[in-house]
Amino acid sequence: MARAAPIFTQRLSLKQDGTTAIFTAEAEAVPRPSAAWFRGETKVEASDRTKARLEQLGKSNKYRLTLTITNATVDDSGTYKVEVKNNLGKKSATIDLDIKGKIIVDDSELAPIGPHCIRQNKATPHPV
């Protein structure tokens, strides 16, 4: 392949596995591109919960772009963008992550053992 600006060869997708969100796309470019992830306009920085990877696929000019968020919560919801670029150009793609908080209330005021209320806040991922 001659020198070329990045193009997406696989559109940005989102897989949710429990409380882990995995964003994936594939791009082709020469020379090797760089990739950056954003939530809204804020760049996503690597942390103990967020990992970004740019992986070359074999000896080709194709690359897998991955962002993994572990223990995702409602606060992680939003529009995510991946931007892939080299010195010949750039492309970007966006996708929404929607994690809804779920409150479970067990109000057994009429139970013979007396009133009690159990509240659990659980982040429940929902497919986009």
MMTF fields as JSON, N, C-alpha, C and O atoms, coordinates in Angstrom:
{
  "mmtfVersion": "1.0.0",
  "mmtfProducer": "UNKNOWN",
  "numBonds": 511,
  "numAtoms": 512,
  "numGroups": 128,
  "numChains": 1,
  "numModels": 1,
  "chainsPerModel": [1],
  "groupsPerChain": [128],
  "chainIdList": ["A"],
  "bondAtomList": [4, 2, 8, 6, 12, 10, 16, 14, 20, 18, 24, 22, 28, 26, 32, 30, 36, 34, 40, 38, 44, 42, 48, 46, 52, 50, 56, 54, 60, 58, 64, 62, 68, 66, 72, 70, 76, 74, 80, 78, 84, 82, 88, 86, 92, 90, 96, 94, 100, 98, 104, 102, 108, 106, 112, 110, 116, 114, 120, 118, 124, 122, 128, 126, 132, 130, 136, 134, 140, 138, 144, 142, 148, 146, 152, 150, 156, 154, 160, 158, 164, 162, 168, 166, 172, 170, 176, 174, 180, 178, 184, 182, 188, 186, 192, 190, 196, 194, 200, 198, 204, 202, 208, 206, 212, 210, 216, 214, 220, 218, 224, 222, 228, 226, 232, 230, 236, 234, 240, 238, 244, 242, 248, 246, 252, 250, 256, 254, 260, 258, 264, 262, 268, 266, 272, 270, 276, 274, 280, 278, 284, 282, 288, 286, 292, 290, 296, 294, 300, 298, 304, 302, 308, 306, 312, 310, 316, 314, 320, 318, 324, 322, 328, 326, 332, 330, 336, 334, 340, 338, 344, 342, 348, 346, 352, 350, 356, 354, 360, 358, 364, 362, 368, 366, 372, 370, 376, 374, 380, 378, 384, 382, 388, 386, 392, 390, 396, 394, 400, 398, 404, 402, 408, 406, 412, 410, 416, 414, 420, 418, 424, 422, 428, 426, 432, 430, 436, 434, 440, 438, 444, 442, 448, 446, 452, 450, 456, 454, 460, 458, 464, 462, 468, 466, 472, 470, 476, 474, 480, 478, 484, 482, 488, 486, 492, 490, 496, 494, 500, 498, 504, 502, 508, 506],
  "bondOrderList": [1, 1, 1, 1, 1, 1, 1, 1, 1, 1, 1, 1, 1, 1, 1, 1, 1, 1, 1, 1, 1, 1, 1, 1, 1, 1, 1, 1, 1, 1, 1, 1, 1, 1, 1, 1, 1, 1, 1, 1, 1, 1, 1, 1, 1, 1, 1, 1, 1, 1, 1, 1, 1, 1, 1, 1, 1, 1, 1, 1, 1, 1, 1, 1, 1, 1, 1, 1, 1, 1, 1, 1, 1, 1, 1, 1, 1, 1, 1, 1, 1, 1, 1, 1, 1, 1, 1, 1, 1, 1, 1, 1, 1, 1, 1, 1, 1, 1, 1, 1, 1, 1, 1, 1, 1, 1, 1, 1, 1, 1, 1, 1, 1, 1, 1, 1, 1, 1, 1, 1, 1, 1, 1, 1, 1, 1, 1],
  "groupList": [{"groupName": "MET", "atomNameList": ["N", "CA", "C", "O"], "elementList": ["N", "C", "C", "O"], "formalChargeList": [0, 0, 0, 0], "bondAtomList": [1, 0, 2, 1, 3, 2], "bondOrderList": [1, 1, 2], "singleLetterCode": "M", "chemCompType": "L-PEPTIDE LINKING"}, {"groupName": "ALA", "atomNameList": ["N", "CA", "C", "O"], "elementList": ["N", "C", "C", "O"], "formalChargeList": [0, 0, 0, 0], "bondAtomList": [1, 0, 2, 1, 3, 2], "bondOrderList": [1, 1, 2], "singleLetterCode": "A", "chemCompType": "L-PEPTIDE LINKING"}, {"groupName": "ARG", "atomNameList": ["N", "CA", "C", "O"], "elementList": ["N", "C", "C", "O"], "formalChargeList": [0, 0, 0, 0], "bondAtomList": [1, 0, 2, 1, 3, 2], "bondOrderList": [1, 1, 2], "singleLetterCode": "R", "chemCompType": "L-PEPTIDE LINKING"}, {"groupName": "PRO", "atomNameList": ["N", "CA", "C", "O"], "elementList": ["N", "C", "C", "O"], "formalChargeList": [0, 0, 0, 0], "bondAtomList": [1, 0, 2, 1, 3, 2], "bondOrderList": [1, 1, 2], "singleLetterCode": "P", "chemCompType": "L-PEPTIDE LINKING"}, {"groupName": "ILE", "atomNameList": ["N", "CA", "C", "O"], "elementList": ["N", "C", "C", "O"], "formalChargeList": [0, 0, 0, 0], "bondAtomList": [1, 0, 2, 1, 3, 2], "bondOrderList": [1, 1, 2], "singleLetterCode": "I", "chemCompType": "L-PEPTIDE LINKING"}, {"groupName": "PHE", "atomNameList": ["N", "CA", "C", "O"], "elementList": ["N", "C", "C", "O"], "formalChargeList": [0, 0, 0, 0], "bondAtomList": [1, 0, 2, 1, 3, 2], "bondOrderList": [1, 1, 2], "singleLetterCode": "F", "chemCompType": "L-PEPTIDE LINKING"}, {"groupName": "THR", "atomNameList": ["N", "CA", "C", "O"], "elementList": ["N", "C", "C", "O"], "formalChargeList": [0, 0, 0, 0], "bondAtomList": [1, 0, 2, 1, 3, 2], "bondOrderList": [1, 1, 2], "singleLetterCode": "T", "chemCompType": "L-PEPTIDE LINKING"}, {"groupName": "GLN", "atomNameList": ["N", "CA", "C", "O"], "elementList": ["N", "C", "C", "O"], "formalChargeList": [0, 0, 0, 0], "bondAtomList": [1, 0, 2, 1, 3, 2], "bondOrderList": [1, 1, 2], "singleLetterCode": "Q", "chemCompType": "L-PEPTIDE LINKING"}, {"groupName": "LEU", "atomNameList": ["N", "CA", "C", "O"], "elementList": ["N", "C", "C", "O"], "formalChargeList": [0, 0, 0, 0], "bondAtomList": [1, 0, 2, 1, 3, 2], "bondOrderList": [1, 1, 2], "singleLetterCode": "L", "chemCompType": "L-PEPTIDE LINKING"}, {"groupName": "SER", "atomNameList": ["N", "CA", "C", "O"], "elementList": ["N", "C", "C", "O"], "formalChargeList": [0, 0, 0, 0], "bondAtomList": [1, 0, 2, 1, 3, 2], "bondOrderList": [1, 1, 2], "singleLetterCode": "S", "chemCompType": "L-PEPTIDE LINKING"}, {"groupName": "LYS", "atomNameList": ["N", "CA", "C", "O"], "elementList": ["N", "C", "C", "O"], "formalChargeList": [0, 0, 0, 0], "bondAtomList": [1, 0, 2, 1, 3, 2], "bondOrderList": [1, 1, 2], "singleLetterCode": "K", "chemCompType": "L-PEPTIDE LINKING"}, {"groupName": "ASP", "atomNameList": ["N", "CA", "C", "O"], "elementList": ["N", "C", "C", "O"], "formalChargeList": [0, 0, 0, 0], "bondAtomList": [1, 0, 2, 1, 3, 2], "bondOrderList": [1, 1, 2], "singleLetterCode": "D", "chemCompType": "L-PEPTIDE LINKING"}, {"groupName": "GLY", "atomNameList": ["N", "CA", "C", "O"], "elementList": ["N", "C", "C", "O"], "formalChargeList": [0, 0, 0, 0], "bondAtomList": [1, 0, 2, 1, 3, 2], "bondOrderList": [1, 1, 2], "singleLetterCode": "G", "chemCompType": "PEPTIDE LINKING"}, {"groupName": "GLU", "atomNameList": ["N", "CA", "C", "O"], "elementList": ["N", "C", "C", "O"], "formalChargeList": [0, 0, 0, 0], "bondAtomList": [1, 0, 2, 1, 3, 2], "bondOrderList": [1, 1, 2], "singleLetterCode": "E", "chemCompType": "L-PEPTIDE LINKING"}, {"groupName": "VAL", "atomNameList": ["N", "CA", "C", "O"], "elementList": ["N", "C", "C", "O"], "formalChargeList": [0, 0, 0, 0], "bondAtomList": [1, 0, 2, 1, 3, 2], "bondOrderList": [1, 1, 2], "singleLetterCode": "V", "chemCompType": "L-PEPTIDE LINKING"}, {"groupName": "TRP", "atomNameList": ["N", "CA", "C", "O"], "elementList": ["N", "C", "C", "O"], "formalChargeList": [0, 0, 0, 0], "bondAtomList": [1, 0, 2, 1, 3, 2], "bondOrderList": [1, 1, 2], "singleLetterCode": "W", "chemCompType": "L-PEPTIDE LINKING"}, {"groupName": "ASN", "atomNameList": ["N", "CA", "C", "O"], "elementList": ["N", "C", "C", "O"], "formalChargeList": [0, 0, 0, 0], "bondAtomList": [1, 0, 2, 1, 3, 2], "bondOrderList": [1, 1, 2], "singleLetterCode": "N", "chemCompType": "L-PEPTIDE LINKING"}, {"groupName": "TYR", "atomNameList": ["N", "CA", "C", "O"], "elementList": ["N", "C", "C", "O"], "formalChargeList": [0, 0, 0, 0], "bondAtomList": [1, 0, 2, 1, 3, 2], "bondOrderList": [1, 1, 2], "singleLetterCode": "Y", "chemCompType": "L-PEPTIDE LINKING"}, {"groupName": "HIS", "atomNameList": ["N", "CA", "C", "O"], "elementList": ["N", "C", "C", "O"], "formalChargeList": [0, 0, 0, 0], "bondAtomList": [1, 0, 2, 1, 3, 2], "bondOrderList": [1, 1, 2], "singleLetterCode": "H", "chemCompType": "L-PEPTIDE LINKING"}, {"groupName": "CYS", "atomNameList": ["N", "CA", "C", "O"], "elementList": ["N", "C", "C", "O"], "formalChargeList": [0, 0, 0, 0], "bondAtomList": [1, 0, 2, 1, 3, 2], "bondOrderList": [1, 1, 2], "singleLetterCode": "C", "chemCompType": "L-PEPTIDE LINKING"}],
  "groupTypeList": [0, 1, 2, 1, 1, 3, 4, 5, 6, 7, 2, 8, 9, 8, 10, 7, 11, 12, 6, 6, 1, 4, 5, 6, 1, 13, 1, 13, 1, 14, 3, 2, 3, 9, 1, 1, 15, 5, 2, 12, 13, 6, 10, 14, 13, 1, 9, 11, 2, 6, 10, 1, 2, 8, 13, 7, 8, 12, 10, 9, 16, 10, 17, 2, 8, 6, 8, 6, 4, 6, 16, 1, 6, 14, 11, 11, 9, 12, 6, 17, 10, 14, 13, 14, 10, 16, 16, 8, 12, 10, 10, 9, 1, 6, 4, 11, 8, 11, 4, 10, 12, 10, 4, 4, 14, 11, 11, 9, 13, 8, 1, 3, 4, 12, 3, 18, 19, 4, 2, 7, 16, 10, 1, 6, 3, 18, 3, 14],
  "groupIdList": [1, 2, 3, 4, 5, 6, 7, 8, 9, 10, 11, 12, 13, 14, 15, 16, 17, 18, 19, 20, 21, 22, 23, 24, 25, 26, 27, 28, 29, 30, 31, 32, 33, 34, 35, 36, 37, 38, 39, 40, 41, 42, 43, 44, 45, 46, 47, 48, 49, 50, 51, 52, 53, 54, 55, 56, 57, 58, 59, 60, 61, 62, 63, 64, 65, 66, 67, 68, 69, 70, 71, 72, 73, 74, 75, 76, 77, 78, 79, 80, 81, 82, 83, 84, 85, 86, 87, 88, 89, 90, 91, 92, 93, 94, 95, 96, 97, 98, 99, 100, 101, 102, 103, 104, 105, 106, 107, 108, 109, 110, 111, 112, 113, 114, 115, 116, 117, 118, 119, 120, 121, 122, 123, 124, 125, 126, 127, 128],
  "secStructList": [7, 7, 1, 3, 3, 3, 3, 3, 3, 3, 3, 3, 3, 3, 3, 3, 3, 6, 6, 3, 3, 3, 3, 3, 3, 3, 3, 3, 3, 3, 1, 7, 7, 3, 3, 3, 3, 3, 3, 6, 6, 3, 3, 7, 7, 7, 7, 1, 1, 3, 3, 3, 3, 3, 3, 3, 7, 6, 6, 1, 1, 3, 3, 3, 3, 3, 3, 3, 3, 1, 1, 7, 7, 4, 4, 4, 7, 3, 3, 3, 3, 3, 3, 3, 3, 3, 6, 6, 3, 3, 3, 3, 3, 3, 3, 3, 3, 7, 3, 3, 3, 3, 3, 3, 3, 3, 3, 7, 6, 6, 1, 6, 6, 7, 7, 7, 3, 3, 3, 3, 3, 3, 3, 3, 3, 7, 7, 7],
  "xCoordList": [0.845, 0.0, 0.883, 1.848, 0.551, 1.271, 0.931, 0.006, 1.679, 1.401, -0.042, -0.524, -0.731, -2.145, -2.589, -2.1, -3.518, -4.152, -4.99, -5.378, -5.266, -6.062, -7.48, -8.103, -7.964, -9.364, -9.826, -9.037, -11.091, -11.625, -11.988, -12.671, -11.522, -11.874, -12.899, -13.512, -13.083, -14.134, -14.676, -13.921, -15.986, -16.562, -16.443, -16.326, -16.476, -16.379, -17.566, -18.716, -17.276, -18.331, -18.088, -17.001, -19.116, -19.066, -19.609, -20.694, -18.827, -19.261, -19.238, -18.263, -20.313, -20.367, -20.458, -21.341, -19.533, -19.456, -19.473, -18.447, -20.638, -20.76, -20.56, -21.285, -19.6, -19.319, -18.104, -17.541, -17.693, -16.581, -17.124, -17.932, -16.672, -17.037, -15.808, -14.738, -15.958, -14.839, -15.226, -16.142, -14.523, -14.718, -13.661, -12.492, -14.059, -13.119, -13.399, -14.554, -12.327, -12.41, -11.13, -10.152, -11.144, -9.93, -9.713, -10.661, -8.44, -8.087, -6.879, -6.116, -6.728, -5.581, -4.903, -5.575, -3.569, -2.824, -1.355, -0.822, -0.704, 0.748, 1.202, 0.756, 2.051, 2.728, 1.796, 0.641, 2.37, 1.614, 0.929, 1.559, -0.36, -1.075, -0.907, -0.398, -1.344, -1.507, -3.006, -3.79, -3.392, -4.814, -5.013, -4.194, -6.112, -6.481, -7.974, -8.757, -8.354, -9.753, -10.235, -9.486, -11.502, -12.1, -13.476, -14.192, -13.836, -15.218, -15.699, -15.229, -16.643, -16.996, -15.778, -15.235, -15.352, -14.162, -12.92, -11.838, -13.084, -11.988, -11.239, -11.843, -9.926, -9.11, -9.157, -9.033, -9.336, -9.348, -7.905, -7.166, -7.508, -6.143, -6.104, -7.082, -4.979, -4.808, -4.849, -4.318, -5.492, -5.58, -5.719, -5.594, -5.979, -6.181, -7.493, -7.681, -8.413, -9.701, -9.785, -10.605, -8.962, -9.036, -7.718, -6.646, -7.823, -6.643, -6.933, -7.95, -6.038, -6.159, -5.018, -3.885, -5.341, -4.318, -4.43, -5.518, -3.279, -3.177, -2.317, -1.113, -2.928, -2.256, -2.199, -3.229, -0.991, -0.842, -1.31, -0.982, -2.076, -2.603, -1.646, -1.635, -0.85, 0.15, 1.171, 1.609, 1.552, 2.52, 1.823, 2.46, 0.515, -0.272, -0.17, 0.527, -0.873, -0.98, -2.289, -2.762, -2.872, -4.129, -3.84, -2.903, -4.676, -4.471, -5.802, -6.825, -5.783, -6.965, -6.812, -5.772, -7.862, -7.903, -8.872, -10.029, -8.421, -9.262, -9.176, -8.096, -10.334, -10.414, -11.232, -12.359, -10.666, -11.357, -11.549, -10.601, -12.794, -13.108, -13.618, -14.669, -12.886, -13.321, -14.066, -13.829, -14.961, -15.797, -16.494, -16.508, -17.07, -17.766, -18.967, -19.676, -19.179, -20.291, -21.108, -20.762, -22.194, -23.034, -22.195, -22.455, -21.204, -20.357, -19.543, -19.047, -19.397, -18.652, -19.525, -19.017, -20.826, -21.735, -21.358, -20.854, -21.608, -21.353, -20.991, -21.038, -20.631, -20.209, -18.696, -17.958, -18.253, -16.822, -16.403, -17.138, -15.205, -14.671, -13.264, -12.471, -12.955, -11.585, -11.113, -11.818, -9.921, -9.328, -8.025, -7.139, -7.92, -6.731, -6.11, -6.802, -4.787, -4.166, -2.712, -2.042, -2.258, -0.836, -0.551, -1.418, 0.66, 1.015, 0.269, 0.416, -0.527, -1.283, -2.759, -3.472, -3.22, -4.617, -5.124, -4.374, -6.41, -7.01, -8.471, -9.115, -8.971, -10.367, -10.805, -9.989, -12.114, -12.639, -13.986, -14.66, -14.362, -15.65, -16.143, -15.349, -17.472, -18.049, -19.078, -19.658, -19.279, -20.292, -20.693, -19.888, -21.927, -22.435, -22.383, -22.701, -21.976, -22.023, -23.082, -23.006, -24.076, -25.178, -25.274, -25.759, -24.805, -24.882, -25.893, -25.754, -26.898, -27.966, -27.783, -27.463, -27.988, -27.965, -29.27, -30.331, -29.21, -30.413, -30.495, -29.54, -31.635, -31.841, -32.848, -33.954, -32.456, -33.334, -33.757, -32.917, -35.075, -35.585, -36.457, -37.378, -36.158, -36.957, -37.537, -36.857, -38.785, -39.416, -40.423, -41.541, -40.026, -40.874, -41.444, -41.278, -42.108, -42.638, -43.655, -43.83, -44.327, -45.349, -44.807, -45.561, -43.516, -42.929, -42.933, -42.787, -43.1, -43.167, -41.894, -41.949, -40.754, -39.516, -39.314, -38.318, -40.238, -40.127, -39.7, -39.369, -39.712, -39.41, -37.912, -37.06, -37.634, -36.263, -36.267, -37.209, -35.239, -35.129, -33.693, -32.756, -33.537, -32.199, -32.071, -32.883, -31.08, -30.854, -29.488, -28.476, -29.499, -28.238, -28.153, -29.1, -27.032, -26.801, -25.913, -24.794, -26.415, -25.641, -25.592, -26.611, -24.414, -24.299, -24.64, -23.968, -25.672, -26.103, -25.89, -26.611, -24.926, -24.705, -25.88, -26.44, -26.245, -27.297, -26.717, -26.004, -27.0, -26.477, -26.998, -28.111, -26.184, -26.559, -27.505, -27.952],
  "yCoordList": [-1.187, 0.0, 1.241, 1.326, 2.196, 3.462, 4.253, 3.908, 5.297, 6.15, 6.63, 7.053, 6.562, 6.928, 7.4, 6.936, 8.325, 8.776, 7.626, 6.727, 7.646, 6.57, 6.493, 7.508, 5.264, 4.995, 3.886, 3.02, 3.911, 2.839, 1.658, 1.813, 0.476, -0.743, -1.557, -2.476, -1.221, -1.808, -0.678, -0.003, -0.47, 0.652, 0.461, -0.66, 1.566, 1.562, 0.815, 1.079, -0.12, -0.897, -0.93, -0.604, -1.327, -1.382, -2.712, -3.135, -3.373, -4.625, -4.404, -3.887, -4.797, -4.68, -6.07, -6.857, -6.358, -7.655, -7.396, -7.062, -7.552, -7.214, -5.719, -4.932, -5.317, -3.896, -3.449, -2.39, -4.231, -3.858, -3.423, -4.122, -2.262, -1.745, -1.808, -1.33, -2.399, -2.545, -1.904, -2.367, -0.842, -0.154, -0.679, -0.801, -0.989, -1.539, -0.979, -0.823, -0.676, -0.298, -0.78, -1.107, -0.822, -1.134, -0.069, 0.444, 0.258, 1.28, 0.807, -0.054, 1.398, 1.117, 2.443, 3.439, 2.462, 3.695, 3.389, 2.402, 4.249, 4.221, 5.675, 6.411, 6.116, 5.351, 5.057, 5.481, 4.298, 3.891, 5.106, 6.148, 4.979, 6.101, 6.117, 5.172, 7.2, 7.274, 7.311, 7.623, 6.991, 6.989, 7.675, 7.546, 8.405, 9.052, 8.825, 8.817, 8.641, 8.418, 9.611, 10.185, 9.972, 11.097, 10.705, 9.93, 11.242, 11.184, 12.612, 13.461, 12.879, 14.269, 14.934, 14.434, 16.048, 16.749, 16.452, 16.969, 15.609, 15.328, 14.067, 13.013, 14.183, 13.023, 11.989, 12.328, 10.734, 9.635, 9.265, 8.874, 9.387, 9.065, 7.644, 7.163, 6.983, 5.63, 5.675, 6.593, 4.662, 4.566, 3.093, 2.223, 2.818, 1.432, 0.884, -0.333, 1.757, 1.329, 1.474, 0.805, 2.325, 2.56, 2.205, 2.649, 1.396, 0.968, 1.16, 0.685, 1.857, 2.044, 1.297, 1.29, 0.668, -0.079, 0.251, 0.483, 0.265, 0.349, -0.834, -0.85, -1.812, -3.084, -3.324, -3.333, -3.517, -3.831, -5.261, -6.166, -5.46, -6.78, -7.485, -7.224, -8.376, -9.094, -8.129, -7.201, -8.358, -7.469, -6.509, -5.9, -6.383, -5.525, -4.065, -3.732, -3.217, -1.798, -1.533, -0.398, -2.589, -2.481, -2.524, -3.178, -1.805, -1.665, -1.797, -1.301, -2.471, -2.564, -1.51, -1.416, -0.725, 0.326, -0.132, -0.43, -0.192, -0.698, 0.217, 0.66, 0.49, 1.169, 0.276, -0.087, -0.087, -0.929, -0.143, 0.421, -0.113, 0.513, -0.59, -1.178, -0.869, -1.877, -1.185, -0.013, -1.919, -1.387, -0.099, 0.887, -0.124, 1.049, 1.395, 0.51, 2.685, 3.178, 4.168, 4.489, 4.644, 5.641, 6.856, 7.47, 7.198, 8.359, 8.192, 9.178, 6.965, 6.713, 6.866, 6.834, 7.032, 7.204, 8.447, 9.421, 8.404, 9.57, 9.164, 7.986, 10.146, 9.916, 9.768, 10.637, 8.664, 8.381, 8.531, 8.17, 9.071, 9.273, 8.709, 8.899, 8.016, 7.613, 8.434, 8.564, 8.979, 9.763, 9.079, 8.879, 8.727, 8.054, 8.969, 9.457, 9.2, 10.131, 9.769, 9.118, 10.219, 10.203, 11.528, 12.4, 11.686, 12.977, 13.275, 14.364, 12.323, 12.525, 12.84, 13.201, 12.705, 13.023, 12.356, 11.694, 12.54, 11.921, 11.593, 12.187, 10.631, 10.215, 10.04, 9.78, 10.187, 9.935, 9.246, 9.319, 8.58, 7.891, 8.025, 8.097, 8.06, 8.192, 7.101, 6.523, 6.844, 5.883, 6.267, 6.831, 5.965, 6.313, 5.119, 3.992, 5.386, 4.408, 4.883, 6.001, 4.035, 4.392, 3.345, 2.235, 3.718, 2.824, 3.428, 4.573, 2.661, 3.154, 2.618, 1.446, 3.488, 3.054, 2.364, 2.794, 1.333, 0.58, 0.532, 0.14, 0.931, 0.886, -0.21, -0.221, -1.124, -2.208, -1.924, -1.783, -1.84, -1.556, -2.721, -3.126, -3.254, -4.311, -3.717, -3.647, -3.292, -2.651, -3.624, -3.753, -4.307, -5.341, -4.852, -5.512, -3.715, -3.131, -4.038, -3.953, -4.897, -5.753, -7.116, -7.967, -7.32, -8.598, -8.741, -7.749, -9.968, -10.168, -9.752, -9.474, -9.701, -9.349, -7.843, -7.391, -7.054, -5.601, -4.987, -5.695, -3.674, -2.976, -2.999, -2.917, -3.112, -2.941, -2.547, -2.845, -1.898, -1.446, -1.664, -1.166, -2.397, -2.662, -1.905, -2.078, -1.092, -0.36, -0.762, -0.732, -1.129, -1.467, -0.614, -0.558, 0.043, 0.762, -0.12, -0.458, -0.482, -1.33, -0.653, -0.184, -0.605, -0.127, -1.292, -2.323, -1.127, -2.179, -1.706, -0.824, -2.265, -1.846, -2.232, -3.32, -1.345, -1.607, -1.421, -0.446, -2.33, -2.153, -0.853, -0.415, -0.259, 0.982, 0.666, 1.571],
  "zCoordList": [0.0, 0.0, 0.0, 0.76, -0.85, -0.877, 0.38, 1.115, 0.61, 1.765, 1.706, 0.655, 2.851, 2.854, 4.23, 5.26, 4.215, 5.454, 6.01, 5.264, 7.282, 7.882, 7.309, 6.996, 7.184, 6.864, 7.807, 8.185, 8.181, 9.021, 8.133, 7.121, 8.525, 7.804, 8.582, 8.039, 9.843, 10.675, 11.529, 12.228, 11.472, 12.199, 13.706, 14.2, 14.415, 15.869, 16.457, 16.105, 17.356, 18.002, 19.5, 19.977, 20.23, 21.685, 22.147, 21.749, 23.005, 23.621, 25.129, 25.675, 25.791, 27.24, 27.838, 27.495, 28.737, 29.394, 30.893, 31.485, 31.498, 32.92, 33.083, 32.475, 33.886, 34.079, 33.273, 33.55, 32.287, 31.412, 30.058, 29.447, 29.597, 28.281, 27.385, 27.762, 26.192, 25.265, 23.93, 23.25, 23.57, 22.303, 21.33, 21.696, 20.098, 19.122, 17.737, 17.341, 17.0, 15.591, 14.923, 15.596, 13.587, 12.845, 11.794, 11.201, 11.57, 10.588, 9.795, 10.234, 8.613, 7.755, 7.455, 7.188, 7.497, 7.243, 7.001, 7.509, 6.216, 6.02, 5.978, 5.098, 6.868, 7.906, 9.087, 9.133, 10.05, 11.242, 11.86, 12.039, 12.187, 12.804, 14.322, 14.924, 14.906, 16.363, 16.614, 15.718, 17.833, 18.175, 19.515, 20.425, 19.62, 20.879, 21.097, 20.148, 22.351, 22.729, 23.545, 24.335, 23.337, 24.04, 24.562, 23.929, 25.71, 26.214, 26.166, 26.923, 25.273, 25.004, 24.377, 23.392, 24.934, 24.436, 25.276, 24.999, 26.311, 27.231, 26.819, 26.615, 26.701, 26.34, 27.465, 28.642, 27.086, 28.057, 28.346, 27.443, 29.587, 30.008, 30.557, 31.13, 30.377, 30.913, 32.436, 33.061, 33.02, 34.477, 34.833, 33.97, 36.107, 36.506, 35.945, 35.921, 35.49, 34.92, 33.41, 32.781, 32.809, 31.369, 30.686, 31.096, 29.639, 28.883, 27.398, 26.894, 26.699, 25.255, 24.571, 25.052, 23.437, 22.684, 21.204, 20.678, 20.55, 19.096, 18.692, 18.945, 18.071, 17.79, 16.281, 15.607, 15.761, 14.34, 14.099, 14.867, 13.032, 12.709, 11.753, 10.55, 12.315, 11.514, 10.953, 11.634, 9.685, 9.029, 8.07, 7.21, 8.231, 7.348, 7.785, 8.743, 7.066, 7.414, 8.148, 8.201, 8.714, 9.455, 10.951, 11.409, 11.697, 13.134, 13.855, 13.384, 15.006, 15.866, 16.957, 17.611, 17.139, 18.151, 19.224, 18.927, 20.46, 21.543, 22.755, 23.145, 23.341, 24.634, 25.539, 25.205, 26.698, 27.668, 28.96, 29.506, 29.441, 30.722, 31.643, 31.388, 32.701, 33.669, 34.807, 35.1, 35.436, 36.516, 36.095, 36.833, 34.896, 34.372, 35.251, 35.73, 35.452, 36.26, 35.44, 34.303, 36.033, 35.391, 34.982, 33.947, 35.782, 35.494, 34.213, 33.667, 33.727, 32.486, 31.244, 30.123, 31.431, 30.293, 29.507, 30.066, 28.206, 27.369, 25.96, 25.605, 25.163, 23.787, 23.749, 24.214, 23.193, 23.07, 21.614, 20.694, 21.431, 20.087, 20.023, 20.945, 18.938, 18.67, 17.477, 16.477, 17.599, 16.522, 16.128, 16.959, 14.867, 14.364, 13.308, 12.414, 13.42, 12.486, 12.221, 13.023, 11.062, 10.736, 10.032, 9.982, 9.488, 8.896, 7.589, 7.035, 7.093, 5.857, 6.091, 5.154, 7.34, 7.617, 8.876, 9.593, 9.136, 10.317, 10.045, 9.18, 10.807, 10.782, 12.219, 13.103, 12.449, 13.784, 13.671, 12.643, 14.747, 14.831, 16.264, 17.203, 16.423, 17.76, 18.02, 17.101, 19.303, 19.749, 21.173, 21.915, 21.552, 22.88, 23.821, 23.44, 25.057, 26.141, 27.113, 27.623, 27.373, 28.269, 29.373, 29.155, 30.554, 31.709, 32.66, 33.09, 32.979, 33.839, 35.258, 35.452, 36.243, 37.639, 37.968, 37.516, 38.726, 39.077, 40.596, 41.266, 41.128, 42.577, 42.88, 42.341, 43.743, 44.155, 45.586, 46.476, 45.805, 47.145, 47.589, 46.88, 48.766, 49.374, 50.649, 51.673, 50.586, 51.726, 52.32, 51.82, 53.386, 53.994, 55.312, 56.338, 55.301, 56.542, 57.219, 58.435, 56.474, 57.059, 57.484, 57.955, 57.32, 57.699, 59.221, 59.935, 59.72, 61.168, 61.896, 63.094, 61.218, 61.905, 61.989, 62.554, 61.439, 61.52, 60.198, 59.246, 60.153, 58.908, 58.588, 59.474, 57.32, 56.869, 55.4, 54.666, 54.997, 53.62, 53.181, 53.804, 52.126, 51.599, 50.287, 49.377, 50.199, 48.955, 48.408, 49.108, 47.171, 46.5, 45.249, 44.465, 45.062, 43.816, 42.96, 43.345, 41.816, 40.911, 39.551, 39.043, 38.971, 37.599, 36.696, 36.714, 35.92, 35.005, 33.575, 33.111, 32.873, 31.489, 30.61, 30.747, 29.717, 28.742, 27.368, 27.131, 26.448, 25.085, 24.482, 24.775, 23.65, 22.979, 21.856, 21.152]
}
